[in-house]
Amino acid sequence: MEHDLLRQAKAVRDDSALNDQDKIAKLRELYEYARSEQRAASESSMVDDDGLNDALRTIEMALADLGDDGLSDAEEKSAATL
């Protein structure tokens, strides 16, 4: 079963009604949510990955395709990296 975040990321990526900046904004929101879920999963056995890594990778690739490299800078500066 495909993770809901993965479906959402693909829907944003493929939405022709959104311009690139809107896609980037929505994908960044999804990315931040997915990272918070991933952090929670690493701290507790109550949250299962359940495709979360695939969703994160899809979001990262979609952002890169849109020319957004801001995640790598934010990740390097974040104290909450895994």
PyMOL Python script that loads the backbone (N, CA, C, O; Angstrom):
from pymol import cmd

cmd.read_pdbstr("""\
ATOM      1  N   MET A   1       0.834  -1.183   0.000  1.00  0.00           N
ATOM      2  CA  MET A   1       0.000   0.000   0.000  1.00  0.00           C
ATOM      3  C   MET A   1       0.881   1.251   0.000  1.00  0.00           C
ATOM      4  O   MET A   1       1.826   1.351   0.784  1.00  0.00           O
ATOM      5  N   GLU A   2       0.577   2.174  -0.857  1.00  0.00           N
ATOM      6  CA  GLU A   2       1.350   3.394  -0.978  1.00  0.00           C
ATOM      7  C   GLU A   2       1.041   4.337   0.186  1.00  0.00           C
ATOM      8  O   GLU A   2      -0.121   4.531   0.544  1.00  0.00           O
ATOM      9  N   HIS A   3       2.067   4.910   0.759  1.00  0.00           N
ATOM     10  CA  HIS A   3       1.909   5.840   1.868  1.00  0.00           C
ATOM     11  C   HIS A   3       1.134   7.064   1.387  1.00  0.00           C
ATOM     12  O   HIS A   3       1.324   7.513   0.256  1.00  0.00           O
ATOM     13  N   ASP A   4       0.262   7.606   2.240  1.00  0.00           N
ATOM     14  CA  ASP A   4      -0.564   8.763   1.878  1.00  0.00           C
ATOM     15  C   ASP A   4       0.296   9.963   1.488  1.00  0.00           C
ATOM     16  O   ASP A   4      -0.056  10.691   0.560  1.00  0.00           O
ATOM     17  N   LEU A   5       1.403  10.180   2.172  1.00  0.00           N
ATOM     18  CA  LEU A   5       2.283  11.295   1.825  1.00  0.00           C
ATOM     19  C   LEU A   5       2.878  11.115   0.437  1.00  0.00           C
ATOM     20  O   LEU A   5       3.083  12.090  -0.285  1.00  0.00           O
ATOM     21  N   LEU A   6       3.152   9.889   0.067  1.00  0.00           N
ATOM     22  CA  LEU A   6       3.673   9.622  -1.262  1.00  0.00           C
ATOM     23  C   LEU A   6       2.621   9.979  -2.316  1.00  0.00           C
ATOM     24  O   LEU A   6       2.941  10.594  -3.333  1.00  0.00           O
ATOM     25  N   ARG A   7       1.385   9.599  -2.074  1.00  0.00           N
ATOM     26  CA  ARG A   7       0.294   9.956  -3.006  1.00  0.00           C
ATOM     27  C   ARG A   7       0.131  11.469  -3.087  1.00  0.00           C
ATOM     28  O   ARG A   7      -0.046  12.020  -4.173  1.00  0.00           O
ATOM     29  N   GLN A   8       0.190  12.136  -1.943  1.00  0.00           N
ATOM     30  CA  GLN A   8       0.045  13.594  -1.928  1.00  0.00           C
ATOM     31  C   GLN A   8       1.184  14.271  -2.691  1.00  0.00           C
ATOM     32  O   GLN A   8       0.955  15.210  -3.454  1.00  0.00           O
ATOM     33  N   ALA A   9       2.400  13.793  -2.484  1.00  0.00           N
ATOM     34  CA  ALA A   9       3.556  14.375  -3.176  1.00  0.00           C
ATOM     35  C   ALA A   9       3.430  14.210  -4.687  1.00  0.00           C
ATOM     36  O   ALA A   9       3.695  15.143  -5.446  1.00  0.00           O
ATOM     37  N   LYS A  10       3.025  13.025  -5.115  1.00  0.00           N
ATOM     38  CA  LYS A  10       2.846  12.791  -6.548  1.00  0.00           C
ATOM     39  C   LYS A  10       1.732  13.668  -7.106  1.00  0.00           C
ATOM     40  O   LYS A  10       1.837  14.166  -8.227  1.00  0.00           O
ATOM     41  N   ALA A  11       0.670  13.859  -6.334  1.00  0.00           N
ATOM     42  CA  ALA A  11      -0.447  14.698  -6.787  1.00  0.00           C
ATOM     43  C   ALA A  11       0.005  16.147  -6.960  1.00  0.00           C
ATOM     44  O   ALA A  11      -0.356  16.799  -7.940  1.00  0.00           O
ATOM     45  N   VAL A  12       0.789  16.648  -6.015  1.00  0.00           N
ATOM     46  CA  VAL A  12       1.306  18.015  -6.123  1.00  0.00           C
ATOM     47  C   VAL A  12       2.236  18.117  -7.328  1.00  0.00           C
ATOM     48  O   VAL A  12       2.121  19.044  -8.129  1.00  0.00           O
ATOM     49  N   ARG A  13       3.146  17.176  -7.453  1.00  0.00           N
ATOM     50  CA  ARG A  13       4.113  17.186  -8.556  1.00  0.00           C
ATOM     51  C   ARG A  13       3.414  17.201  -9.920  1.00  0.00           C
ATOM     52  O   ARG A  13       3.870  17.864 -10.851  1.00  0.00           O
ATOM     53  N   ASP A  14       2.313  16.469 -10.026  1.00  0.00           N
ATOM     54  CA  ASP A  14       1.632  16.312 -11.305  1.00  0.00           C
ATOM     55  C   ASP A  14       0.489  17.303 -11.533  1.00  0.00           C
ATOM     56  O   ASP A  14      -0.167  17.256 -12.574  1.00  0.00           O
ATOM     57  N   ASP A  15       0.243  18.196 -10.576  1.00  0.00           N
ATOM     58  CA  ASP A  15      -0.869  19.137 -10.667  1.00  0.00           C
ATOM     59  C   ASP A  15      -0.529  20.279 -11.629  1.00  0.00           C
ATOM     60  O   ASP A  15       0.266  21.158 -11.298  1.00  0.00           O
ATOM     61  N   SER A  16      -1.122  20.262 -12.798  1.00  0.00           N
ATOM     62  CA  SER A  16      -0.821  21.278 -13.814  1.00  0.00           C
ATOM     63  C   SER A  16      -1.441  22.632 -13.470  1.00  0.00           C
ATOM     64  O   SER A  16      -1.092  23.635 -14.094  1.00  0.00           O
ATOM     65  N   ALA A  17      -2.343  22.686 -12.503  1.00  0.00           N
ATOM     66  CA  ALA A  17      -2.954  23.950 -12.095  1.00  0.00           C
ATOM     67  C   ALA A  17      -2.030  24.762 -11.186  1.00  0.00           C
ATOM     68  O   ALA A  17      -2.259  25.954 -10.982  1.00  0.00           O
ATOM     69  N   LEU A  18      -0.997  24.132 -10.643  1.00  0.00           N
ATOM     70  CA  LEU A  18      -0.059  24.814  -9.757  1.00  0.00           C
ATOM     71  C   LEU A  18       1.176  25.254 -10.525  1.00  0.00           C
ATOM     72  O   LEU A  18       1.682  24.522 -11.376  1.00  0.00           O
ATOM     73  N   ASN A  19       1.664  26.468 -10.219  1.00  0.00           N
ATOM     74  CA  ASN A  19       2.943  26.871 -10.809  1.00  0.00           C
ATOM     75  C   ASN A  19       4.070  26.270  -9.965  1.00  0.00           C
ATOM     76  O   ASN A  19       3.820  25.699  -8.903  1.00  0.00           O
ATOM     77  N   ASP A  20       5.295  26.402 -10.438  1.00  0.00           N
ATOM     78  CA  ASP A  20       6.425  25.768  -9.753  1.00  0.00           C
ATOM     79  C   ASP A  20       6.594  26.258  -8.321  1.00  0.00           C
ATOM     80  O   ASP A  20       6.901  25.463  -7.433  1.00  0.00           O
ATOM     81  N   GLN A  21       6.399  27.553  -8.079  1.00  0.00           N
ATOM     82  CA  GLN A  21       6.569  28.080  -6.721  1.00  0.00           C
ATOM     83  C   GLN A  21       5.523  27.512  -5.767  1.00  0.00           C
ATOM     84  O   GLN A  21       5.828  27.222  -4.610  1.00  0.00           O
ATOM     85  N   ASP A  22       4.285  27.351  -6.253  1.00  0.00           N
ATOM     86  CA  ASP A  22       3.243  26.748  -5.417  1.00  0.00           C
ATOM     87  C   ASP A  22       3.552  25.283  -5.132  1.00  0.00           C
ATOM     88  O   ASP A  22       3.336  24.793  -4.024  1.00  0.00           O
ATOM     89  N   LYS A  23       4.059  24.593  -6.147  1.00  0.00           N
ATOM     90  CA  LYS A  23       4.434  23.185  -5.952  1.00  0.00           C
ATOM     91  C   LYS A  23       5.541  23.074  -4.914  1.00  0.00           C
ATOM     92  O   LYS A  23       5.492  22.218  -4.031  1.00  0.00           O
ATOM     93  N   ILE A  24       6.539  23.943  -5.025  1.00  0.00           N
ATOM     94  CA  ILE A  24       7.657  23.919  -4.078  1.00  0.00           C
ATOM     95  C   ILE A  24       7.151  24.162  -2.661  1.00  0.00           C
ATOM     96  O   ILE A  24       7.552  23.463  -1.730  1.00  0.00           O
ATOM     97  N   ALA A  25       6.281  25.139  -2.495  1.00  0.00           N
ATOM     98  CA  ALA A  25       5.746  25.446  -1.160  1.00  0.00           C
ATOM     99  C   ALA A  25       4.994  24.255  -0.576  1.00  0.00           C
ATOM    100  O   ALA A  25       5.186  23.904   0.588  1.00  0.00           O
ATOM    101  N   LYS A  26       4.142  23.638  -1.379  1.00  0.00           N
ATOM    102  CA  LYS A  26       3.365  22.492  -0.894  1.00  0.00           C
ATOM    103  C   LYS A  26       4.269  21.292  -0.613  1.00  0.00           C
ATOM    104  O   LYS A  26       4.086  20.590   0.382  1.00  0.00           O
ATOM    105  N   LEU A  27       5.241  21.062  -1.488  1.00  0.00           N
ATOM    106  CA  LEU A  27       6.156  19.939  -1.289  1.00  0.00           C
ATOM    107  C   LEU A  27       7.019  20.141  -0.045  1.00  0.00           C
ATOM    108  O   LEU A  27       7.316  19.180   0.665  1.00  0.00           O
ATOM    109  N   ARG A  28       7.417  21.368   0.219  1.00  0.00           N
ATOM    110  CA  ARG A  28       8.202  21.634   1.431  1.00  0.00           C
ATOM    111  C   ARG A  28       7.383  21.363   2.685  1.00  0.00           C
ATOM    112  O   ARG A  28       7.905  20.838   3.668  1.00  0.00           O
ATOM    113  N   GLU A  29       6.097  21.721   2.653  1.00  0.00           N
ATOM    114  CA  GLU A  29       5.218  21.426   3.796  1.00  0.00           C
ATOM    115  C   GLU A  29       5.121  19.920   4.013  1.00  0.00           C
ATOM    116  O   GLU A  29       5.217  19.442   5.143  1.00  0.00           O
ATOM    117  N   LEU A  30       4.932  19.180   2.927  1.00  0.00           N
ATOM    118  CA  LEU A  30       4.857  17.723   3.034  1.00  0.00           C
ATOM    119  C   LEU A  30       6.175  17.150   3.550  1.00  0.00           C
ATOM    120  O   LEU A  30       6.184  16.223   4.359  1.00  0.00           O
ATOM    121  N   TYR A  31       7.281  17.708   3.076  1.00  0.00           N
ATOM    122  CA  TYR A  31       8.596  17.240   3.491  1.00  0.00           C
ATOM    123  C   TYR A  31       8.790  17.442   4.992  1.00  0.00           C
ATOM    124  O   TYR A  31       9.241  16.535   5.691  1.00  0.00           O
ATOM    125  N   GLU A  32       8.450  18.622   5.480  1.00  0.00           N
ATOM    126  CA  GLU A  32       8.615  18.898   6.912  1.00  0.00           C
ATOM    127  C   GLU A  32       7.750  17.968   7.755  1.00  0.00           C
ATOM    128  O   GLU A  32       8.183  17.487   8.801  1.00  0.00           O
ATOM    129  N   TYR A  33       6.536  17.718   7.299  1.00  0.00           N
ATOM    130  CA  TYR A  33       5.660  16.796   8.020  1.00  0.00           C
ATOM    131  C   TYR A  33       6.262  15.383   8.025  1.00  0.00           C
ATOM    132  O   TYR A  33       6.286  14.712   9.057  1.00  0.00           O
ATOM    133  N   ALA A  34       6.739  14.949   6.874  1.00  0.00           N
ATOM    134  CA  ALA A  34       7.320  13.606   6.769  1.00  0.00           C
ATOM    135  C   ALA A  34       8.557  13.479   7.652  1.00  0.00           C
ATOM    136  O   ALA A  34       8.763  12.442   8.281  1.00  0.00           O
ATOM    137  N   ARG A  35       9.382  14.524   7.703  1.00  0.00           N
ATOM    138  CA  ARG A  35      10.576  14.483   8.556  1.00  0.00           C
ATOM    139  C   ARG A  35      10.187  14.400  10.032  1.00  0.00           C
ATOM    140  O   ARG A  35      10.834  13.696  10.807  1.00  0.00           O
ATOM    141  N   SER A  36       9.128  15.119  10.420  1.00  0.00           N
ATOM    142  CA  SER A  36       8.710  15.046  11.820  1.00  0.00           C
ATOM    143  C   SER A  36       8.200  13.647  12.154  1.00  0.00           C
ATOM    144  O   SER A  36       8.444  13.138  13.248  1.00  0.00           O
ATOM    145  N   GLU A  37       7.495  13.029  11.216  1.00  0.00           N
ATOM    146  CA  GLU A  37       7.040  11.652  11.411  1.00  0.00           C
ATOM    147  C   GLU A  37       8.227  10.698  11.493  1.00  0.00           C
ATOM    148  O   GLU A  37       8.229   9.765  12.296  1.00  0.00           O
ATOM    149  N   GLN A  38       9.224  10.935  10.666  1.00  0.00           N
ATOM    150  CA  GLN A  38      10.407  10.077  10.670  1.00  0.00           C
ATOM    151  C   GLN A  38      11.163  10.211  11.995  1.00  0.00           C
ATOM    152  O   GLN A  38      11.640   9.218  12.544  1.00  0.00           O
ATOM    153  N   ARG A  39      11.268  11.431  12.501  1.00  0.00           N
ATOM    154  CA  ARG A  39      11.928  11.632  13.799  1.00  0.00           C
ATOM    155  C   ARG A  39      11.166  10.915  14.905  1.00  0.00           C
ATOM    156  O   ARG A  39      11.767  10.285  15.776  1.00  0.00           O
ATOM    157  N   ALA A  40       9.837  11.014  14.867  1.00  0.00           N
ATOM    158  CA  ALA A  40       9.020  10.329  15.873  1.00  0.00           C
ATOM    159  C   ALA A  40       9.208   8.819  15.772  1.00  0.00           C
ATOM    160  O   ALA A  40       9.268   8.129  16.790  1.00  0.00           O
ATOM    161  N   ALA A  41       9.300   8.314  14.567  1.00  0.00           N
ATOM    162  CA  ALA A  41       9.479   6.873  14.369  1.00  0.00           C
ATOM    163  C   ALA A  41      10.824   6.410  14.902  1.00  0.00           C
ATOM    164  O   ALA A  41      10.947   5.287  15.391  1.00  0.00           O
ATOM    165  N   SER A  42      11.829   7.265  14.810  1.00  0.00           N
ATOM    166  CA  SER A  42      13.154   6.869  15.290  1.00  0.00           C
ATOM    167  C   SER A  42      13.230   6.871  16.812  1.00  0.00           C
ATOM    168  O   SER A  42      14.109   6.240  17.398  1.00  0.00           O
ATOM    169  N   GLU A  43      12.305   7.583  17.446  1.00  0.00           N
ATOM    170  CA  GLU A  43      12.309   7.668  18.904  1.00  0.00           C
ATOM    171  C   GLU A  43      11.334   6.708  19.569  1.00  0.00           C
ATOM    172  O   GLU A  43      11.402   6.487  20.778  1.00  0.00           O
ATOM    173  N   SER A  44      10.435   6.143  18.786  1.00  0.00           N
ATOM    174  CA  SER A  44       9.399   5.296  19.366  1.00  0.00           C
ATOM    175  C   SER A  44       9.067   4.161  18.411  1.00  0.00           C
ATOM    176  O   SER A  44       9.099   4.325  17.191  1.00  0.00           O
ATOM    177  N   SER A  45       8.755   3.036  18.970  1.00  0.00           N
ATOM    178  CA  SER A  45       8.352   1.914  18.121  1.00  0.00           C
ATOM    179  C   SER A  45       6.879   1.993  17.759  1.00  0.00           C
ATOM    180  O   SER A  45       6.367   1.120  17.057  1.00  0.00           O
ATOM    181  N   MET A  46       6.191   3.026  18.226  1.00  0.00           N
ATOM    182  CA  MET A  46       4.758   3.148  17.964  1.00  0.00           C
ATOM    183  C   MET A  46       4.460   3.642  16.552  1.00  0.00           C
ATOM    184  O   MET A  46       3.380   3.372  16.028  1.00  0.00           O
ATOM    185  N   VAL A  47       5.389   4.355  15.927  1.00  0.00           N
ATOM    186  CA  VAL A  47       5.184   4.880  14.586  1.00  0.00           C
ATOM    187  C   VAL A  47       6.023   4.054  13.626  1.00  0.00           C
ATOM    188  O   VAL A  47       7.245   3.993  13.760  1.00  0.00           O
ATOM    189  N   ASP A  48       5.376   3.423  12.665  1.00  0.00           N
ATOM    190  CA  ASP A  48       6.065   2.585  11.694  1.00  0.00           C
ATOM    191  C   ASP A  48       6.426   3.421  10.473  1.00  0.00           C
ATOM    192  O   ASP A  48       5.710   4.368  10.148  1.00  0.00           O
ATOM    193  N   ASP A  49       7.518   3.093   9.791  1.00  0.00           N
ATOM    194  CA  ASP A  49       7.935   3.799   8.581  1.00  0.00           C
ATOM    195  C   ASP A  49       6.839   3.735   7.527  1.00  0.00           C
ATOM    196  O   ASP A  49       6.457   4.769   6.978  1.00  0.00           O
ATOM    197  N   ASP A  50       6.333   2.559   7.236  1.00  0.00           N
ATOM    198  CA  ASP A  50       5.195   2.376   6.336  1.00  0.00           C
ATOM    199  C   ASP A  50       5.308   3.188   5.049  1.00  0.00           C
ATOM    200  O   ASP A  50       4.332   3.806   4.621  1.00  0.00           O
ATOM    201  N   GLY A  51       6.484   3.194   4.428  1.00  0.00           N
ATOM    202  CA  GLY A  51       6.657   3.895   3.164  1.00  0.00           C
ATOM    203  C   GLY A  51       7.091   5.340   3.309  1.00  0.00           C
ATOM    204  O   GLY A  51       7.156   6.066   2.318  1.00  0.00           O
ATOM    205  N   LEU A  52       7.389   5.768   4.518  1.00  0.00           N
ATOM    206  CA  LEU A  52       7.771   7.145   4.762  1.00  0.00           C
ATOM    207  C   LEU A  52       9.062   7.516   4.044  1.00  0.00           C
ATOM    208  O   LEU A  52       9.175   8.619   3.509  1.00  0.00           O
ATOM    209  N   ASN A  53      10.024   6.619   4.027  1.00  0.00           N
ATOM    210  CA  ASN A  53      11.279   6.906   3.332  1.00  0.00           C
ATOM    211  C   ASN A  53      11.054   7.088   1.835  1.00  0.00           C
ATOM    212  O   ASN A  53      11.680   7.950   1.216  1.00  0.00           O
ATOM    213  N   ASP A  54      10.174   6.291   1.250  1.00  0.00           N
ATOM    214  CA  ASP A  54       9.847   6.458  -0.166  1.00  0.00           C
ATOM    215  C   ASP A  54       9.196   7.810  -0.421  1.00  0.00           C
ATOM    216  O   ASP A  54       9.488   8.467  -1.420  1.00  0.00           O
ATOM    217  N   ALA A  55       8.321   8.218   0.478  1.00  0.00           N
ATOM    218  CA  ALA A  55       7.652   9.513   0.340  1.00  0.00           C
ATOM    219  C   ALA A  55       8.669  10.649   0.409  1.00  0.00           C
ATOM    220  O   ALA A  55       8.626  11.578  -0.397  1.00  0.00           O
ATOM    221  N   LEU A  56       9.582  10.571   1.374  1.00  0.00           N
ATOM    222  CA  LEU A  56      10.613  11.601   1.493  1.00  0.00           C
ATOM    223  C   LEU A  56      11.473  11.674   0.238  1.00  0.00           C
ATOM    224  O   LEU A  56      11.776  12.760  -0.254  1.00  0.00           O
ATOM    225  N   ARG A  57      11.855  10.536  -0.265  1.00  0.00           N
ATOM    226  CA  ARG A  57      12.700  10.512  -1.470  1.00  0.00           C
ATOM    227  C   ARG A  57      11.953  11.094  -2.668  1.00  0.00           C
ATOM    228  O   ARG A  57      12.537  11.843  -3.451  1.00  0.00           O
ATOM    229  N   THR A  58      10.687  10.765  -2.820  1.00  0.00           N
ATOM    230  CA  THR A  58       9.881  11.304  -3.910  1.00  0.00           C
ATOM    231  C   THR A  58       9.763  12.820  -3.801  1.00  0.00           C
ATOM    232  O   THR A  58       9.864  13.528  -4.803  1.00  0.00           O
ATOM    233  N   ILE A  59       9.551  13.314  -2.589  1.00  0.00           N
ATOM    234  CA  ILE A  59       9.449  14.752  -2.368  1.00  0.00           C
ATOM    235  C   ILE A  59      10.776  15.425  -2.696  1.00  0.00           C
ATOM    236  O   ILE A  59      10.800  16.457  -3.367  1.00  0.00           O
ATOM    237  N   GLU A  60      11.881  14.848  -2.225  1.00  0.00           N
ATOM    238  CA  GLU A  60      13.200  15.412  -2.512  1.00  0.00           C
ATOM    239  C   GLU A  60      13.465  15.471  -4.011  1.00  0.00           C
ATOM    240  O   GLU A  60      13.979  16.471  -4.513  1.00  0.00           O
ATOM    241  N   MET A  61      13.120  14.414  -4.719  1.00  0.00           N
ATOM    242  CA  MET A  61      13.343  14.373  -6.170  1.00  0.00           C
ATOM    243  C   MET A  61      12.457  15.383  -6.890  1.00  0.00           C
ATOM    244  O   MET A  61      12.901  16.036  -7.834  1.00  0.00           O
ATOM    245  N   ALA A  62      11.202  15.516  -6.449  1.00  0.00           N
ATOM    246  CA  ALA A  62      10.290  16.480  -7.071  1.00  0.00           C
ATOM    247  C   ALA A  62      10.798  17.904  -6.860  1.00  0.00           C
ATOM    248  O   ALA A  62      10.748  18.725  -7.776  1.00  0.00           O
ATOM    249  N   LEU A  63      11.283  18.195  -5.663  1.00  0.00           N
ATOM    250  CA  LEU A  63      11.826  19.527  -5.393  1.00  0.00           C
ATOM    251  C   LEU A  63      13.070  19.787  -6.237  1.00  0.00           C
ATOM    252  O   LEU A  63      13.241  20.884  -6.769  1.00  0.00           O
ATOM    253  N   ALA A  64      13.925  18.799  -6.360  1.00  0.00           N
ATOM    254  CA  ALA A  64      15.118  18.948  -7.191  1.00  0.00           C
ATOM    255  C   ALA A  64      14.739  19.176  -8.654  1.00  0.00           C
ATOM    256  O   ALA A  64      15.354  19.996  -9.336  1.00  0.00           O
ATOM    257  N   ASP A  65      13.734  18.454  -9.133  1.00  0.00           N
ATOM    258  CA  ASP A  65      13.274  18.631 -10.512  1.00  0.00           C
ATOM    259  C   ASP A  65      12.737  20.037 -10.754  1.00  0.00           C
ATOM    260  O   ASP A  65      12.808  20.556 -11.868  1.00  0.00           O
ATOM    261  N   LEU A  66      12.197  20.651  -9.694  1.00  0.00           N
ATOM    262  CA  LEU A  66      11.662  22.006  -9.793  1.00  0.00           C
ATOM    263  C   LEU A  66      12.753  23.061  -9.585  1.00  0.00           C
ATOM    264  O   LEU A  66      12.482  24.262  -9.609  1.00  0.00           O
ATOM    265  N   GLY A  67      13.978  22.600  -9.382  1.00  0.00           N
ATOM    266  CA  GLY A  67      15.102  23.518  -9.217  1.00  0.00           C
ATOM    267  C   GLY A  67      15.269  24.042  -7.808  1.00  0.00           C
ATOM    268  O   GLY A  67      15.986  25.020  -7.597  1.00  0.00           O
ATOM    269  N   ASP A  68      14.628  23.418  -6.841  1.00  0.00           N
ATOM    270  CA  ASP A  68      14.720  23.855  -5.458  1.00  0.00           C
ATOM    271  C   ASP A  68      15.778  23.042  -4.734  1.00  0.00           C
ATOM    272  O   ASP A  68      15.645  21.827  -4.583  1.00  0.00           O
ATOM    273  N   ASP A  69      16.819  23.711  -4.291  1.00  0.00           N
ATOM    274  CA  ASP A  69      17.864  23.012  -3.535  1.00  0.00           C
ATOM    275  C   ASP A  69      17.922  23.496  -2.094  1.00  0.00           C
ATOM    276  O   ASP A  69      18.906  23.251  -1.395  1.00  0.00           O
ATOM    277  N   GLY A  70      16.885  24.174  -1.648  1.00  0.00           N
ATOM    278  CA  GLY A  70      16.837  24.721  -0.298  1.00  0.00           C
ATOM    279  C   GLY A  70      16.823  23.684   0.796  1.00  0.00           C
ATOM    280  O   GLY A  70      17.244  23.970   1.917  1.00  0.00           O
ATOM    281  N   LEU A  71      16.346  22.476   0.502  1.00  0.00           N
ATOM    282  CA  LEU A  71      16.290  21.446   1.536  1.00  0.00           C
ATOM    283  C   LEU A  71      17.678  21.046   2.002  1.00  0.00           C
ATOM    284  O   LEU A  71      17.887  20.828   3.195  1.00  0.00           O
ATOM    285  N   SER A  72      18.619  20.946   1.095  1.00  0.00           N
ATOM    286  CA  SER A  72      19.951  20.517   1.509  1.00  0.00           C
ATOM    287  C   SER A  72      20.570  21.539   2.454  1.00  0.00           C
ATOM    288  O   SER A  72      21.240  21.163   3.416  1.00  0.00           O
ATOM    289  N   ASP A  73      20.353  22.827   2.193  1.00  0.00           N
ATOM    290  CA  ASP A  73      20.862  23.852   3.092  1.00  0.00           C
ATOM    291  C   ASP A  73      20.169  23.781   4.446  1.00  0.00           C
ATOM    292  O   ASP A  73      20.820  23.862   5.487  1.00  0.00           O
ATOM    293  N   ALA A  74      18.855  23.631   4.430  1.00  0.00           N
ATOM    294  CA  ALA A  74      18.102  23.569   5.682  1.00  0.00           C
ATOM    295  C   ALA A  74      18.472  22.335   6.483  1.00  0.00           C
ATOM    296  O   ALA A  74      18.584  22.401   7.707  1.00  0.00           O
ATOM    297  N   GLU A  75      18.662  21.219   5.812  1.00  0.00           N
ATOM    298  CA  GLU A  75      19.021  19.982   6.505  1.00  0.00           C
ATOM    299  C   GLU A  75      20.388  20.101   7.159  1.00  0.00           C
ATOM    300  O   GLU A  75      20.590  19.620   8.274  1.00  0.00           O
ATOM    301  N   GLU A  76      21.331  20.741   6.467  1.00  0.00           N
ATOM    302  CA  GLU A  76      22.672  20.870   7.019  1.00  0.00           C
ATOM    303  C   GLU A  76      22.689  21.755   8.262  1.00  0.00           C
ATOM    304  O   GLU A  76      23.506  21.548   9.159  1.00  0.00           O
ATOM    305  N   LYS A  77      21.789  22.743   8.320  1.00  0.00           N
ATOM    306  CA  LYS A  77      21.759  23.680   9.437  1.00  0.00           C
ATOM    307  C   LYS A  77      20.844  23.229  10.560  1.00  0.00           C
ATOM    308  O   LYS A  77      20.878  23.804  11.648  1.00  0.00           O
ATOM    309  N   SER A  78      20.027  22.213  10.322  1.00  0.00           N
ATOM    310  CA  SER A  78      19.040  21.789  11.293  1.00  0.00           C
ATOM    311  C   SER A  78      19.672  20.957  12.399  1.00  0.00           C
ATOM    312  O   SER A  78      20.511  20.090  12.154  1.00  0.00           O
ATOM    313  N   ALA A  79      19.246  21.246  13.618  1.00  0.00           N
ATOM    314  CA  ALA A  79      19.715  20.458  14.758  1.00  0.00           C
ATOM    315  C   ALA A  79      18.946  19.164  14.889  1.00  0.00           C
ATOM    316  O   ALA A  79      19.318  18.289  15.670  1.00  0.00           O
ATOM    317  N   ALA A  80      17.874  19.039  14.128  1.00  0.00           N
ATOM    318  CA  ALA A  80      16.991  17.877  14.269  1.00  0.00           C
ATOM    319  C   ALA A  80      17.245  16.843  13.178  1.00  0.00           C
ATOM    320  O   ALA A  80      16.335  16.093  12.822  1.00  0.00           O
ATOM    321  N   THR A  81      18.451  16.787  12.646  1.00  0.00           N
ATOM    322  CA  THR A  81      18.732  15.779  11.643  1.00  0.00           C
ATOM    323  C   THR A  81      18.898  14.426  12.305  1.00  0.00           C
ATOM    324  O   THR A  81      19.236  14.333  13.485  1.00  0.00           O
ATOM    325  N   LEU A  82      18.656  13.382  11.534  1.00  0.00           N
ATOM    326  CA  LEU A  82      18.772  12.023  12.087  1.00  0.00           C
ATOM    327  C   LEU A  82      20.200  11.564  12.087  1.00  0.00           C
ATOM    328  O   LEU A  82      20.489  10.447  12.516  1.00  0.00           O
TER     329      LEU A  82
END
""", "prot")
cmd.dss("prot")
cmd.show_as("cartoon", "prot")
cmd.util.cbc("prot")
cmd.orient("prot")
